[in-house]
């Protein structure tokens, strides 16, 4: 369960799914009899089956995730967006009342649903081809599975297992100072422009939207 106050909660599925498709990389969390199992992996959004669609990916056969995950309860794929530190000194209200503390602005999306395991060579090949095409798109001399010897690809596919997560629920948390005054938000946006941390520019852009 995601702690998600109303100020920050995003529930419109279409922009959230678009953000997942643009991101592509996730943290997959599943329950097991011995506690959570976690894998970081690229996931492809597939809307061909209708509804909210599903997420498609694969893990190494040696990864215990596919063998130990409890498939009777939902798994969660977490997609992390940008994040940035926010100093209380940036708030105009702090100068008036002194009532301010440090915080962190960030965006994150959780997609939840039942997980399925796929060990069919045809399914795996299609999934790998689609993931490759998605991330090679627009590159000069884009690589494809056909660029490698068929025997090599066949051997590589034997070393992985496919996973798909049917999306039955999706929720975003975009903590962007919505609980602060307009003046405080404007100052945070202005101060983020001078920050050099990697996520500061992206958070500033999200806040301006």
ABEGO torsion letter per residue (X at the ends): XBBBBAAABBABAAAAAAAAAAAGBBBBBBBBAAEBBBBBBBBBBBAAAEEAEBBBBBBBAABAAAAABBAABBBBBBBBBBBBBBBAAABAAAAAAGBBBBBBBBBBBBBBEBBBBBABAAAAAAAAAAAAAAAABGBBGBBBAAABBAAAAAAAAAABBBBBBBBABBBBBBBAGAABBAAAAAAAAAAAAABABAAAAAAAAAAAX
